[in-house]
Amino acid sequence: MKLDHYISQLLFRYDCVIVPNLGGFVTNYKPASINPVKDTFYPPSKGISFNKNLSHNDGLLANAISQDNDISYEKALKIIEEAVFTIQQELKNRKKVAFENVGVLFYDHENRLQFEPSATVNYLLESYGLSSFQQFPVKRKTLEDKIKETPVLPISGSKNTKKWIAAAAVFIPLAFLTIWIPTKFDIGSELNYANLNPFKTVTPVYTERASALPTIKKSVTPTVDENTQTIQFIANEKPIVITQPTVEETAKVDSTYVETKKQKTNFHVVGGCFAEKQNAQKFVQELINAGFEASIIGKRKGLFTVSYSGFSTRQEAVEGLAKVKNHNKKAWILAL
């Protein structure tokens, strides 16, 4: 029976799960982090480590197996003992032993037991449902003014409409004069045609005194003001349409969370090359602890090459190198 399932389930609830005569899997809280190369944000999580000195049986794993399979505690211990024996035999044969969703155990070339944790499962229950995401630069909206000429719509009307407009142009002034003249003049008195001009001006005339009795004569001379304005009614004049500029707002990209497909890695930001694989693995672990997605990408000229991160284009690699320079000034770009 494999112990992977039980160890993985217990790590959600406990900080340490001990496998008797093998070692203990220990979880430690890791706060939210940022990968400065790829601008990726990671939620809080539990980091897993392995301590071979924690081999004393605390009964936690045996009780979980006993309850899940409805067997006795002693039989559960026997199952664990057989599984540990198989694991130790595989390790002695220089094989890697994988614990699903937990990590991998193996012996290095110096015969030291090593553990490589798995990053597929976040064992921190408070971060349930949270996943990593990548931030892209925000592109601000810009306004582009595009002036479009508003088409002039011709006024289409029938001949009857035009006749009505012409009749109204004649009738309205006549109706106005018909109403205005009776209120302005006395109908029974002598009609003075000069008064038909509503814009008249009165010019006083002075006459010398002819006798002792003062006699003042006034004569009203109708005059026509030369500045009289004539209002013309144009029946068929087309309306003037004023063209207004129309402003359109063109929104260029907003930024938001974009899920991208994994692309082929053609370039790497290399942090160092090592003759010993153990030293390369230590350097990879240091970079991972610092927030980088570091890995060993192979052997070049007999040296193990450690990459900060991989990129699909040279431009992305150059930008990533600029960010890595703050951490390692000797980093360089490798094109595959």
URDALIN-V114093 format. One record per pair of residues at least 4 apart in sequence whose ideal C-beta (glycine too) atoms are under 6 Angstrom apart, sorted by the first residue. I is the first residue (numbers start at 0). J is the second residue. Records with the same first field share a line. If there is no record, write none. Layout:
# URDALIN-V114093
I=J, J
This chain:
# URDALIN-V114093
0=78
2=6, 82
3=98, 99
5=63, 64
6=16, 101
7=100, 101
9=13, 16, 63
10=16, 26, 122
11=122
14=26
15=23, 25
16=24
17=23, 53, 57
19=56, 79
20=54, 83
21=83
22=49, 50, 51, 53, 54
23=50, 53
24=49
25=48, 50
26=45, 47, 122
27=46
29=44, 46
30=43
31=42, 43
32=41, 290
33=40
34=39, 290, 292
35=322
36=307, 308, 319, 322
37=308
38=133, 134
39=131, 133
40=132
41=131
42=126, 129
43=123, 126
44=121, 123
45=122, 123
47=102, 116
49=114
51=112
58=62
61=72, 75, 76
64=75
65=70, 72, 75
70=74, 75
86=96
89=94, 96
90=106
95=103, 105
96=104
97=103
98=102
100=117, 119, 120
101=117
102=114, 115, 116, 117
103=115
104=114
105=113
106=110, 112
107=111, 113, 277
121=126
132=256
135=254
137=254
138=251, 252
140=250
141=251
142=248
143=249
144=246
145=247
146=244
147=245
148=242
149=242
151=240
156=160
164=234
165=234
166=170
167=171
168=232, 234
170=174
175=179
176=180
179=183
193=221
198=224, 227
199=221
200=222, 224
201=219
202=220, 222
204=218
206=216
208=213
262=311
263=311
264=309
265=311, 335
266=310, 313, 316, 332, 334
267=296, 306, 309, 333
268=307, 308, 319, 320, 323, 330
269=304, 306, 331, 333
270=305, 307, 327, 330
271=282, 305
272=302, 304
273=278, 279, 303
274=302
276=303
279=295, 303, 305
282=305
283=293, 305
286=291, 293
287=293
291=307
292=308
293=307
294=306
295=303, 305
296=304, 306
297=304
298=303
299=304
307=323
308=319
310=315, 316, 319
316=332
320=332
323=327, 330
324=328
